[in-house]
């Protein structure tokens, strides 16, 4: 349907815990189409619904040719010794910081037709599953940084041209 603009850090919708999707209707179908169109822009690994201004529990992912979406996702399991990924976020453009995440993740959710789906990933896909789940819980990755890194990151945000 459309590539939607990304909401930027400071927008209250990014701090909002997203509501369940619930019953699938035309609005949910349009949301999924927009999420998929928006995540297909080169360089994007994931987009959560609240990043496009819709506080519903849905996200799309695009990692290594795997493109899909989850409605009402649940991060069921993470495994492995947590490692620091160089993580960025579309809602915090231009910044990348080492963020500790598990190297393996499994999420479940559903599709538009009501069927259950499971997505399992390692590396970047695991990071994306965890990152997008955080968005739906009203968290931006900056909140996961060490206190020192977070202070530095917030100073960078305040200096950024896009921050108002």
C-alpha positions as CSV (number, residue, x, y, z in Angstrom):
1,X,0.0,0.0,0.0
2,X,2.5,2.6,1.1
3,X,6.0,3.3,2.6
4,X,5.1,5.1,5.7
5,X,7.2,7.8,7.4
6,X,9.1,6.6,10.5
7,X,8.3,8.3,13.8
8,X,11.4,9.7,15.5
9,X,12.7,9.4,19.1
10,X,10.7,11.8,21.2
11,X,7.4,11.0,19.6
12,X,5.1,9.7,22.4
13,X,3.9,6.7,20.3
14,X,7.3,5.2,20.6
15,X,7.0,5.1,24.4
16,X,3.5,3.6,24.3
17,X,2.9,-0.1,25.0
18,X,1.1,-1.2,21.9
19,X,-2.4,-2.7,22.1
20,X,-3.2,-6.2,20.8
21,X,-4.2,-6.3,17.2
22,X,-7.3,-8.4,17.9
23,X,-9.6,-9.2,15.0
24,X,-8.3,-8.9,11.5
25,X,-10.2,-6.3,9.5
26,X,-9.4,-4.0,6.5
27,X,-7.4,-1.6,8.8
28,X,-5.2,-4.5,10.0
29,X,-4.7,-5.7,6.4
30,X,-3.7,-2.2,5.4
31,X,-1.3,-2.0,8.4
32,X,0.4,-5.2,7.4
33,X,0.7,-4.1,3.8
34,X,2.2,-0.8,5.0
35,X,4.6,-2.5,7.3
36,X,5.8,-4.8,4.6
37,X,6.2,-1.9,2.1
38,X,8.1,0.2,4.7
39,X,10.5,-2.6,5.8
40,X,11.4,-3.4,2.2
41,X,13.3,-0.1,1.9
42,X,17.0,-1.0,1.6
43,X,18.9,-1.1,4.8
44,X,15.9,-1.9,7.0
45,X,15.8,-5.1,9.2
46,X,12.5,-4.4,10.9
47,X,9.7,-1.9,11.5
48,X,7.2,-2.0,14.4
49,X,3.7,-0.6,13.9
50,X,4.3,2.1,16.5
51,X,7.3,3.3,14.4
52,X,4.7,4.2,11.7
53,X,2.4,5.8,14.2
54,X,0.1,2.8,15.0
55,X,0.1,1.6,18.5
56,X,-0.8,-2.0,17.7
57,X,1.2,-5.2,18.3
58,X,2.6,-5.9,14.9
59,X,5.9,-5.8,13.2
60,X,7.6,-6.7,9.9
61,X,11.1,-8.0,9.4
62,X,13.5,-8.1,6.4
63,X,16.8,-10.0,7.1
64,X,18.9,-11.8,4.6
65,X,16.0,-12.2,2.1
66,X,13.5,-13.3,4.8
67,X,10.6,-10.9,4.8
68,X,7.6,-11.4,6.9
69,X,5.4,-10.1,9.7
70,X,3.9,-11.1,13.0
71,X,0.6,-10.0,14.6
72,X,0.5,-10.0,18.4
73,X,4.0,-11.4,18.6
74,X,5.5,-12.9,21.7
75,X,9.2,-13.3,22.2
76,X,9.1,-16.8,23.5
77,X,12.7,-17.7,24.0
78,X,16.2,-16.3,23.7
79,X,19.4,-18.3,23.9
80,X,23.1,-18.0,24.1
81,X,25.6,-15.8,25.9
82,X,24.4,-12.2,25.3
83,X,26.6,-10.2,23.0
84,X,26.9,-6.6,22.1
85,X,25.5,-6.0,18.6
86,X,26.2,-2.7,16.8
87,X,22.5,-1.6,16.9
88,X,20.8,1.3,15.3
89,X,17.2,2.2,14.9
90,X,15.1,3.9,12.2
91,X,13.6,6.1,15.0
92,X,17.0,7.2,16.1
93,X,18.6,7.8,12.6
94,X,22.3,8.0,12.2
95,X,23.3,6.6,15.6
96,X,24.7,3.1,16.3
97,X,25.6,1.8,19.7
98,X,26.7,-1.6,21.1
99,X,23.5,-3.1,22.6
100,X,23.5,-6.4,24.5
101,X,21.2,-9.0,23.0
102,X,20.9,-12.7,22.9
103,X,22.3,-14.3,19.7
104,X,19.3,-16.6,19.1
105,X,15.6,-15.8,19.4
106,X,12.2,-17.4,18.8
107,X,9.1,-15.4,18.4
108,X,5.5,-16.6,17.8
109,X,2.5,-14.7,16.5
110,X,-0.1,-15.0,13.8
111,X,-0.8,-14.1,10.2
112,X,-3.7,-12.3,8.7
113,X,-5.6,-15.6,8.0
114,X,-5.4,-16.4,11.8
115,X,-2.7,-19.1,11.4
116,X,0.0,-19.4,14.0
117,X,3.6,-18.7,12.9
118,X,7.0,-19.1,14.5
119,X,10.1,-17.2,13.5
120,X,13.5,-18.4,14.7
121,X,16.7,-16.5,14.0
122,X,20.3,-16.1,14.9
123,X,22.5,-13.0,14.6
124,X,20.8,-10.1,12.9
125,X,17.4,-11.8,12.8
126,X,17.5,-12.6,16.5
127,X,18.5,-9.0,17.2
128,X,15.6,-7.7,15.0
129,X,13.1,-9.9,16.8
130,X,14.2,-8.6,20.2
131,X,14.4,-5.0,18.9
132,X,10.9,-5.0,17.4
133,X,9.4,-6.6,20.5
134,X,11.0,-3.8,22.6
135,X,9.3,-1.2,20.3
136,X,5.9,-2.9,20.9
137,X,6.6,-2.7,24.7
138,X,7.3,1.0,24.4
139,X,11.1,0.8,24.5
140,X,13.7,2.2,22.2
141,X,17.1,0.5,22.2
142,X,18.8,3.4,23.9
143,X,17.2,2.3,27.2
144,X,19.3,-0.9,27.0
145,X,22.6,0.9,26.9
146,X,24.9,1.1,29.8
147,X,24.4,4.3,31.8
148,X,27.6,5.8,30.4
149,X,26.8,4.9,26.8
150,X,23.2,6.1,27.3
151,X,24.4,9.6,28.4
152,X,26.6,9.8,25.4
153,X,23.8,8.6,23.1
154,X,21.4,11.1,24.5
155,X,23.9,13.9,23.9
156,X,24.2,12.7,20.3
157,X,20.4,12.7,20.0
158,X,20.1,16.3,21.3
159,X,22.7,17.4,18.8
160,X,21.0,15.6,15.9
161,X,19.4,17.8,13.2
162,X,16.2,15.6,13.2
163,X,15.6,16.0,17.0
164,X,13.2,18.7,18.1
